[in-house]
Amino acid sequence: MDDLVKLISTIGFPAAVTIFVLVRLETRLRELTTAVQELRHALIGRKPFRSTDPPPESPA
C-alpha cells in the first residue's frame, strides 16, 4: 500500500501539472494561430482571416 501511495505522489503531481499547463497553453496556441493567419493574409494583401469566417478557398 505504501508503494502505491508513493507511486501516485511521485507520478501524480507531475501529471497534474502537465495537464494544467497543456490546458492553459491550448488557449494561447489558438490565439497565436489566429494572429499568424491574420498576419499572413495581411502581408499578401488579402482580407484578414477571422476565426468566425470560413477559410479562404484555394485556387484550383
N, C-alpha and C positions, 0 to 999 in steps of 0.2 A: 504494500500500500504506500509506503514512504517513497518507493521508487516511482510510482505513478504520479504522486504529488510533485516530486522533484522534476519529472519529465514535463508535466504540464506547466509548472512555473518557469522552467527553462525555455521550452519551445513556445508556450502560450503567449508570453509577453511580447517577444519579437514578432510573432504572427499578428497579434492585435495592433501593434504599432505599424506594421507594414500595411495592413488593411486600412487603417485610419489615414495613413499618408497617401495611399493609392486613391482612396475616395476623394480626398481633398485635391489631389493633383488632376483628377479627371476633369473637374470643372475648369481649372486653369488651362488644361490642354485644349478643351473645346473652344475657349475664348481665344487662345493663341492661334488655333487653326483658322477660325473665322477671320481674325485680323490679318493673317498671312494671305488668305484668299482675297480679301478686300484689297490689300496692297498689290497683289499680283494683277488683279483686274484694273486697278487704277493706273498701274505702270504701263499696261498695254493699251490704255485708252478706252477701256470698256466701263460700263456701269458697274459700280462695286457690287459684289455678291453679298447678299444678306442671308442669314441662316433661315429666314422665313420665305425667301424667294426660291423658286425652283432652280436647279442647277442649269447653267447655260448649256445650250446644245452644241455639240462639237460638229465642225464641218464634216460632211460626208466625203 
